[in-house]
Amino acid sequence: MLHRFILFLFLLLLLPVLADANNEAAPLLKRLNSASGIAKADLLNEISVAFRRTDRYASLDYARQAYELSTTENYMKGKALAKKNEGICWFFMGSNDSAVLCYQQALESFKKINDKQGISACYNNLGLIAQETGKYNDALRLYKLSIDMDIELGDISGAAATKRNLVDIYIYQGNSKKALSLSNEIISECSNNRDKDCVMRSLINRAAMYDNLLKFDAAIIDLKYAIALAGELEDSYAEAMALSNLGLAIWHKGNPEEALKILNNVLDMSSETNDGYDVLNTLWIMSEIYSSQKEYARSNEILLSVLKRYEEMGYKRQAAKVLTSLGRNLTELNEIDKAMGYFEKSLEITVELDAPFELIENYRNLAHVQAILHNFDAADSLQDLFAQTHMKIFNSDSIQNIRVSNSGNEDRINTTVSSTINWIIALLLIVILGIVSVIAYRGKRED
């Protein structure tokens, strides 16, 4: 029943959003009949962008029309923009291979006309796909190429947007100190540039970092400021994302009922287009809350639908998180063999991605189920892997050092909790937050 309700909600909420898209595109469509040549190609690309967030297929169709006309007119910039727009549509629709092909074609065209802004955008978008598919070294290389070009162009906002993507990768790689430092740098640059949109999105990023560090009050402050900026900028898209993250932080602080109210409000604001990223994120958080309330069957019903969508979209890290959640729920339901299967599949993905925090969580879960099955040798081996991975992360970049340096803040966690339990909680929260840090469109630049 729940998945039917979710589908109905998606379809119902889509209608007013499509109306907004039509309102935005209406004046452009009126001009289309009288336009011709290069001007018409530019207009078709503009219409594609107007439909981008709401009607992917319409956006894709107009991008293709723009490409065909630009080819006829031998208009290289029009061809490049059309392929970039088409790539963004494919990305949203979960077809990464098609998106990469379009971005590479757009990049080639932009290079021929030395359009550095277009080149930078393609590097960023290719980096985003590399990031989403776990190719972090490729993503870092592409992001740095984009940032260097933006700096050369004096595009502070563009560089800051790509730096936010770097923050996500640093978090994934366990480099928390570098991630927080870069987040602060971005916010300072955006504030000095009086770029409210950049400040808003960067605050959402930093809030995820604070939540990782168990600094929930700091995360909540950042998110409430971001929500206020989103309202001021009339950006309901970003507002929904910030509210979703706020629900997560409030739950982590210990108020699940208030968190669920916020998350249900996010669902009322959101819509299922073709990516459904904000909806999937919100539903995933809700499933975790239900699990904490021992409503495991209800949680699993949500998780299975979310998992299917993430696998279709090729988002390996998010799929691994959901697999881990399913495994934990099944362990609580004493379905140990099924739980083991989910944990092992999640481990396979995290080994492929070389994701240290997620590896720790998988080793811990697998050690637990092996112990339940009385396979104590296997449990001991997994516990050793847990300890080795933990030491590798925290010797190179200690989250504890960051927390100690902020020990005078009121949002510090209760000091009566032992350091061992404290770390376990921190690691669990980092696993939960992976889906928030990797917001495919909402927290990242896809232009």
C-alpha positions in Angstrom: 0.0 0.0 0.0 2.8 2.4 0.9 4.4 2.3 -2.5 1.1 3.0 -4.2 0.5 6.0 -2.0 4.0 7.2 -2.8 3.4 6.9 -6.5 0.1 8.7 -6.2 1.8 11.5 -4.2 4.4 11.8 -6.9 1.9 12.1 -9.7 -0.3 14.5 -7.7 2.5 16.8 -6.8 3.9 16.8 -10.3 0.9 18.8 -11.7 1.5 22.2 -10.1 5.3 21.9 -10.9 4.5 21.3 -14.5 2.3 24.3 -14.5 5.2 26.4 -13.2 7.4 25.1 -16.0 4.7 25.9 -18.6 4.5 29.4 -17.2 8.2 29.8 -17.5 8.3 28.4 -21.0 5.2 30.1 -22.3 6.8 33.4 -23.5 9.6 31.5 -25.1 7.3 29.2 -26.9 5.4 32.2 -28.3 8.6 33.6 -29.8 9.4 30.3 -31.3 7.0 30.6 -34.3 8.6 33.8 -35.5 12.2 32.8 -34.9 14.6 31.3 -37.4 18.2 30.3 -37.9 20.6 30.7 -35.1 18.2 32.7 -33.0 15.7 29.9 -33.1 18.4 27.4 -32.1 19.2 29.6 -29.0 15.6 29.8 -28.2 15.1 26.0 -28.4 18.0 25.6 -26.0 16.4 28.1 -23.6 13.1 26.2 -23.7 15.0 23.0 -23.0 16.4 24.6 -19.8 13.0 25.9 -18.8 11.6 22.3 -18.8 14.7 20.8 -17.3 13.5 20.4 -13.7 10.0 19.4 -14.4 9.5 17.6 -17.7 12.7 15.8 -18.7 11.2 14.4 -21.9 10.1 17.8 -23.2 13.5 19.2 -22.2 15.2 16.4 -24.1 13.1 16.9 -27.2 13.8 20.6 -27.4 17.6 20.0 -26.8 17.5 17.6 -29.8 15.6 20.1 -31.9 18.2 22.7 -31.0 21.0 20.3 -32.0 19.5 19.5 -35.4 18.9 23.1 -36.3 22.4 24.1 -35.1 23.9 21.4 -37.3 22.0 22.7 -40.3 23.1 26.2 -39.5 26.7 25.1 -38.8 26.3 26.8 -35.4 28.9 25.2 -33.1 27.9 26.9 -29.9 24.3 25.9 -30.4 25.4 22.3 -31.0 27.5 22.4 -27.8 24.8 23.8 -25.6 22.2 21.4 -27.0 24.4 18.4 -26.3 25.1 19.7 -22.8 21.4 20.2 -22.2 20.7 16.7 -23.5 23.4 15.3 -21.2 21.8 16.9 -18.2 18.4 15.3 -19.1 20.0 11.9 -19.3 21.8 12.4 -16.0 18.5 13.3 -14.3 16.9 10.2 -15.9 19.5 7.9 -14.5 21.2 7.1 -17.8 24.8 8.0 -17.0 26.4 6.4 -20.1 24.2 8.6 -22.4 24.9 11.6 -20.2 28.7 11.1 -20.5 28.5 10.7 -24.2 26.6 13.9 -24.6 28.9 15.8 -22.3 32.0 14.6 -24.1 30.5 15.7 -27.4 29.6 19.1 -25.9 33.1 19.4 -24.5 34.7 18.8 -27.9 32.5 21.5 -29.5 33.2 24.0 -26.7 36.9 23.4 -27.1 36.7 24.1 -30.9 35.3 27.6 -30.2 37.3 28.1 -27.1 34.2 28.7 -24.9 35.8 28.4 -21.5 32.6 28.7 -19.6 31.1 25.8 -21.5 34.3 23.8 -21.1 34.2 24.3 -17.3 30.6 23.3 -17.1 31.3 20.0 -19.0 34.3 19.2 -16.8 32.1 19.8 -13.7 29.2 17.6 -15.1 31.6 14.8 -16.1 33.1 15.0 -12.6 29.7 14.8 -11.0 29.0 11.5 -12.9 32.4 10.2 -11.9 31.6 11.0 -8.3 28.2 9.4 -8.4 29.7 6.2 -9.8 32.5 6.1 -7.3 35.4 7.1 -9.6 36.7 9.7 -7.1 40.2 10.2 -8.6 38.6 11.0 -12.0 36.1 13.3 -10.3 38.8 15.2 -8.4 40.8 15.7 -11.6 37.7 17.0 -13.6 36.6 19.2 -10.7 40.0 20.8 -10.4 40.1 21.5 -14.2 36.7 23.2 -13.9 37.7 25.2 -10.9 40.9 26.4 -12.5 39.0 27.5 -15.6 36.4 29.3 -13.4 39.1 31.2 -11.5 40.6 32.2 -14.8 37.2 33.6 -15.9 36.7 35.3 -12.6 33.6 33.1 -12.0 33.7 32.9 -8.2 30.2 31.4 -7.9 31.0 28.7 -10.5 34.2 27.8 -8.7 32.5 27.7 -5.4 29.8 25.4 -6.7 32.4 22.9 -7.9 34.3 23.2 -4.7 31.2 22.0 -2.9 31.4 18.8 -4.9 35.0 18.4 -3.7 33.8 18.7 -0.1 31.6 15.6 -0.7 34.5 13.6 -2.0 36.7 14.6 0.9 33.9 13.4 3.3 33.7 10.1 1.4 37.4 9.6 1.6 37.5 10.3 5.4 39.3 13.6 5.1 36.9 15.4 7.4 39.3 18.1 8.4 39.9 19.1 4.8 36.2 19.0 4.0 35.3 21.3 6.9 38.1 23.7 6.1 37.0 24.0 2.4 33.4 24.4 3.4 34.3 27.4 5.6 36.4 28.8 2.7 33.6 28.6 0.3 31.1 30.3 2.6 33.5 33.1 3.2 34.1 33.6 -0.6 30.4 33.5 -1.3 29.6 36.0 1.5 32.2 38.4 0.3 30.8 38.1 -3.2 27.2 38.7 -1.8 26.1 35.6 -3.6 23.1 34.4 -1.5 22.4 31.3 -3.6 26.0 30.2 -3.2 25.9 30.8 0.6 22.6 28.9 0.8 23.9 25.8 -0.9 27.3 25.9 0.9 25.5 26.1 4.3 23.6 22.9 3.4 26.9 21.3 2.7 28.5 22.4 5.9 25.5 21.4 7.9 26.0 17.8 6.7 29.6 18.0 7.9 28.5 19.3 11.3 26.0 16.5 11.5 28.8 14.0 10.8 30.7 15.5 13.7 27.7 15.2 16.1 27.4 19.0 16.2 23.7 19.0 15.7 23.0 22.5 17.0 25.5 23.9 14.5 24.0 21.9 11.7 20.5 23.1 12.6 21.6 26.7 12.7 23.2 26.4 9.2 20.1 24.7 7.8 17.6 27.2 9.2 19.7 30.0 7.7 19.7 28.2 4.4 15.9 27.7 4.5 15.5 31.4 5.1 17.7 32.2 2.2 15.8 29.7 0.0 12.5 31.5 0.9 14.1 34.9 0.1 15.3 33.6 -3.2 12.0 31.8 -3.9 13.9 28.5 -4.5 11.5 25.8 -3.3 13.8 23.2 -4.7 16.7 24.1 -2.3 14.2 24.7 0.5 12.9 21.2 0.3 16.5 19.8 0.4 17.4 21.9 3.4 14.3 20.9 5.2 15.0 17.3 4.5 18.5 17.7 6.0 17.0 19.6 8.9 14.7 16.7 9.7 17.7 14.4 9.7 19.6 16.6 12.1 16.6 17.0 14.4 16.2 13.2 14.5 19.8 12.8 15.3 19.4 15.2 18.1 16.7 13.0 19.6 13.3 14.2 18.4 12.0 11.7 15.8 8.4 13.0 15.9 9.4 16.6 15.0 11.7 15.2 12.3 8.8 13.2 10.8 6.6 16.2 10.7 9.3 18.1 8.8 10.0 15.3 6.4 6.3 14.9 5.6 6.2 18.6 4.9 9.1 18.0 2.4 7.1 15.4 0.6 4.2 17.9 0.3 6.7 20.3 -1.3 8.5 17.8 -3.6 7.7 16.1 -6.8 8.7 13.0 -8.6 10.0 13.9 -12.0 12.4 11.4 -13.3 15.2 11.6 -10.8 13.1 11.9 -7.7 16.3 12.6 -5.7 14.9 14.7 -3.0 11.9 12.4 -2.5 14.2 9.3 -2.4 16.4 11.1 0.1 13.5 12.1 2.3 11.9 8.7 2.2 15.2 7.0 3.1 15.6 9.2 6.2 12.0 8.4 7.2 12.7 4.7 6.8 15.7 5.1 9.2 13.4 6.8 11.8 10.8 4.1 11.5 13.6 1.5 12.0 14.8 3.3 15.2 11.2 3.0 16.4 11.3 -0.7 15.7 8.8 -0.5 12.8 11.1 -2.7 10.7 8.5 -3.9 8.2 7.3 -0.4 7.5 10.9 0.7 7.1 11.8 -2.1 4.7 8.8 -1.4 2.4 10.2 2.1 1.9 13.8 0.9 1.5 13.0 -1.7 -1.1 11.3 0.9 -3.4 14.1 3.4 -2.8 16.8 0.7 -3.5 15.2 -0.2 -6.8 15.2 3.4 -8.0 18.9 4.0 -6.9 20.0 0.9 -8.7 18.1 2.0 -11.8 19.9 5.4 -11.6 23.3 3.8 -11.1 23.9 5.5 -7.7 26.1 2.9 -6.1 26.9 4.7 -2.9 23.3 5.4 -2.1 22.3 1.8 -3.0 25.0 0.5 -0.6 23.5 2.7 2.2 20.0 1.2 1.6 21.4 -2.3 1.4 23.0 -1.7 4.8 19.8 -0.4 6.3 17.8 -3.4 5.0 20.4 -5.7 6.5 20.2 -4.0 9.9 16.4 -4.3 9.9 16.5 -8.0 8.9 19.0 -8.6 11.7 16.5 -7.1 14.2 13.8 -9.3 12.7 16.1 -12.4 13.2 16.3 -13.1 9.4 20.0 -13.5 9.6 20.7 -15.2 6.3 18.9 -12.5 4.4 20.7 -9.8 6.4 24.0 -11.4 5.6 23.2 -11.2 1.9 22.4 -7.5 2.0 25.5 -6.7 4.1 27.8 -8.7 1.7 26.3 -6.9 -1.3 26.8 -3.5 0.4 30.4 -4.5 1.3 31.1 -5.4 -2.3 30.0 -2.0 -3.4 32.0 -0.1 -0.8 35.2 -2.1 -1.5 34.8 -1.1 -5.1 34.3 2.6 -4.2 37.1 2.5 -1.6 34.8 4.2 0.9 36.4 3.9 4.4 33.5 5.0 6.6 31.1 2.6 4.8 33.7 -0.2 5.0 33.8 0.3 8.8 30.0 0.0 9.0 29.9 -3.1 6.9 32.7 -4.8 8.8 30.9 -4.0 12.1 27.5 -5.4 10.8 29.0 -8.5 9.3 31.0 -9.2 12.5 27.7 -8.9 14.4 25.8 -11.4 12.3 28.7 -13.8 12.2 28.8 -13.7 16.0 25.0 -14.4 16.1 25.7 -17.4 13.9 28.5 -18.5 16.3 31.1 -18.1 13.5 33.4 -16.5 16.0 36.6 -16.9 13.9 34.9 -14.9 11.0 33.6 -12.4 13.5 37.1 -11.9 14.9 38.6 -11.4 11.5 35.9 -8.8 10.6 36.5 -7.0 13.9 40.2 -6.8 13.1 39.4 -5.3 9.7 37.1 -2.8 11.5 40.0 -1.8 13.8 42.5 -1.6 11.0 40.3 0.6 8.9 39.3 2.8 11.8 43.0 3.4 12.6 43.8 4.2 9.0 41.1 6.9 8.9 41.7 8.5 12.2 45.5 8.5 12.2 45.5 10.5 8.9 42.7 12.9 9.7 41.1 12.8 13.1 37.5 13.8 13.4 38.2 13.8 17.2 40.8 16.6 16.7 38.1 18.8 15.0 35.7 18.1 17.8 38.3 18.8 20.5 39.1 22.1 18.8 35.4 23.0 19.2 35.0 21.6 22.7 34.0 25.0 24.1 30.8 25.1 22.0 27.4 24.4 23.6 26.5 21.9 21.0 29.2 19.5 22.1 27.8 16.0 22.8 27.3 14.7 26.4 30.7 14.0 27.9 29.3 11.2 30.1 29.2 9.0 27.0 32.3 6.8 26.7 34.6 7.6 23.8 34.2 4.1 22.3 30.4 4.4 22.1 30.8 8.0 20.9 32.8 6.8 17.9 30.4 4.1 17.0 27.6 6.6 17.0 29.6 9.0 14.9 30.4 6.3 12.4 26.8 5.3 12.1 25.7 8.9 11.5 28.3 9.3 8.8 26.9 6.2 7.1 23.4 7.7 7.3 24.6 11.0 6.0 26.1 9.7 2.8 22.9 10.1 1.0 22.6 13.7 2.1 26.1 14.7 1.1 25.7 13.4 -2.3 22.7 15.4 -3.6 22.9 14.9 -7.3 21.4 18.1 -8.4 20.3 20.1 -5.4 23.6 20.5 -3.7 25.7 20.5 -6.8 26.3 22.4 -9.9 24.9 20.9 -13.1 24.9 23.6 -15.7 
